[in-house]
Amino acid sequence: MGSCQKYISTEISKKQIIEIESEIKSTAINHLNSKDAATALSYYTDDAIIACNGYVYDSFEEFTKMIEGFYDTLSTIELADYYDMHIDVITTNTAFLTTKFRFHFTDTTGARTDLQGVWSALYVRDANRWKMKIRHESLLPLK
């Protein structure tokens, strides 16, 4: 048995897997549709590791400042969409999400930004709520 095997449960029922997949999908969509920084940040553990487009944030505090700055300048979200979503349930308290996304928004100056990319996150159940422990995002050129 490898050292990682102790973290993988083989005793998760199909019903539990379906329930967890539904919870993760709902959590991810609710996070994507956050309208303010406090709500968006509530979907992360306090010690989350975040990598965005080749940059790894030194701390969750640094990431928090970036998110707060983003929401301070956000005017409207025209499109927030996850598609081609895959969820791997690891244990009853851990799941891994991979998805593609489109996110189009307008800032307070009237400038519109259209983004698309890939997103992955390790979710852990924290006090009966799913939160991201690790998040990765890579932007792709628009087609």
C-alpha positions as CSV (number, residue, x, y, z in Angstrom):
1,M,0.0,0.0,0.0
2,G,1.4,3.4,-1.0
3,S,1.6,6.3,1.4
4,C,-1.2,8.1,-0.3
5,Q,-3.6,5.1,-0.1
6,K,-4.6,5.9,3.5
7,Y,-6.3,9.1,2.2
8,I,-8.5,7.4,-0.3
9,S,-11.6,5.8,1.0
10,T,-12.9,2.7,-0.8
11,E,-16.1,2.7,1.3
12,I,-18.1,5.5,-0.4
13,S,-21.4,4.4,-1.7
14,K,-22.7,5.4,-5.1
15,K,-25.4,7.4,-3.4
16,Q,-22.8,9.3,-1.4
17,I,-20.8,10.0,-4.5
18,I,-23.8,11.4,-6.3
19,E,-24.7,13.6,-3.3
20,I,-21.2,14.9,-3.0
21,E,-20.9,15.6,-6.7
22,S,-24.2,17.6,-6.5
23,E,-23.0,19.5,-3.5
24,I,-19.6,20.4,-5.1
25,K,-21.3,21.4,-8.4
26,S,-23.7,23.7,-6.5
27,T,-20.9,25.1,-4.3
28,A,-18.7,25.9,-7.4
29,I,-21.6,27.6,-9.3
30,N,-22.5,29.7,-6.2
31,H,-18.9,30.7,-5.8
32,L,-18.7,31.7,-9.5
33,N,-21.8,33.8,-9.1
34,S,-20.6,35.7,-6.0
35,K,-21.5,39.4,-6.1
36,D,-19.0,40.6,-3.5
37,A,-15.6,39.8,-2.1
38,A,-16.8,38.5,1.3
39,T,-19.1,36.0,-0.3
40,A,-16.4,34.9,-2.8
41,L,-13.8,34.5,-0.1
42,S,-16.1,32.5,2.1
43,Y,-15.7,29.6,-0.3
44,Y,-12.0,29.2,0.7
45,T,-10.2,27.7,3.7
46,D,-8.1,30.3,5.6
47,D,-4.9,28.5,4.5
48,A,-5.9,27.9,0.8
49,I,-3.2,27.8,-1.8
50,I,-4.1,29.7,-4.9
51,A,-2.4,29.7,-8.4
52,C,-3.8,32.0,-11.1
53,N,-2.4,32.0,-14.6
54,G,1.1,31.0,-13.6
55,Y,1.2,33.1,-10.4
56,V,1.1,31.5,-7.0
57,Y,-0.1,33.8,-4.3
58,D,2.4,34.0,-1.3
59,S,-0.5,34.0,1.2
60,F,-4.2,33.9,1.5
61,E,-4.0,37.5,2.7
62,E,-2.4,38.5,-0.6
63,F,-5.2,36.7,-2.6
64,T,-7.8,38.4,-0.4
65,K,-6.5,41.8,-1.3
66,M,-6.6,41.0,-5.0
67,I,-10.2,39.7,-4.7
68,E,-11.3,42.7,-2.7
69,G,-9.8,45.0,-5.4
70,F,-11.6,43.1,-8.1
71,Y,-15.0,43.3,-6.5
72,D,-14.4,47.0,-5.7
73,T,-14.1,47.7,-9.4
74,L,-16.8,45.2,-10.6
75,S,-19.9,46.7,-12.1
76,T,-21.8,43.9,-13.7
77,I,-21.3,40.2,-14.6
78,E,-22.7,39.4,-18.0
79,L,-21.7,35.8,-18.1
80,A,-20.5,33.4,-15.5
81,D,-20.4,29.8,-16.8
82,Y,-18.7,26.5,-15.9
83,Y,-18.9,23.8,-18.6
84,D,-17.3,20.4,-19.1
85,M,-17.3,19.9,-15.4
86,H,-15.7,16.8,-13.8
87,I,-15.8,16.0,-10.1
88,D,-13.8,13.2,-8.5
89,V,-14.9,12.2,-5.1
90,I,-11.9,11.2,-3.0
91,T,-13.4,10.7,0.4
92,T,-16.7,11.8,2.0
93,N,-14.9,15.1,3.0
94,T,-12.7,15.6,0.0
95,A,-13.4,16.1,-3.8
96,F,-11.5,17.4,-6.8
97,L,-13.2,19.6,-9.4
98,T,-11.9,20.3,-12.9
99,T,-13.9,22.5,-15.3
100,K,-13.7,25.0,-18.1
101,F,-15.2,28.5,-17.6
102,R,-16.3,31.7,-19.3
103,F,-16.5,34.9,-17.3
104,H,-17.5,38.2,-18.9
105,F,-17.8,41.3,-16.8
106,T,-17.8,45.1,-16.9
107,D,-15.9,47.2,-14.5
108,T,-16.8,50.6,-13.0
109,T,-15.0,52.5,-15.8
110,G,-17.3,50.7,-18.4
111,A,-14.5,48.4,-19.7
112,R,-15.6,44.9,-20.5
113,T,-13.4,41.9,-20.0
114,D,-14.1,38.5,-21.5
115,L,-12.2,35.6,-19.9
116,Q,-12.2,31.9,-20.6
117,G,-10.0,29.2,-19.1
118,V,-9.6,26.1,-17.0
119,W,-10.2,25.8,-13.3
120,S,-9.4,23.1,-10.8
121,A,-10.0,23.0,-7.1
122,L,-9.5,20.6,-4.2
123,Y,-12.6,20.9,-2.0
124,V,-12.7,19.9,1.7
125,R,-15.7,19.7,3.9
126,D,-15.3,22.3,6.6
127,A,-18.0,22.3,9.3
128,N,-20.5,20.8,6.9
129,R,-19.7,23.3,4.2
130,W,-17.5,22.7,1.2
131,K,-14.5,25.0,0.8
132,M,-11.5,25.2,-1.5
133,K,-8.2,24.2,-0.1
134,I,-6.3,24.4,-3.4
135,R,-7.4,26.4,-6.5
136,H,-5.8,26.6,-9.9
137,E,-6.9,28.8,-12.8
138,S,-5.4,29.2,-16.2
139,L,-6.7,31.7,-18.7
140,L,-6.9,30.7,-22.4
141,P,-7.0,32.9,-25.5
142,L,-10.5,33.8,-26.6
143,K,-11.7,32.0,-29.8
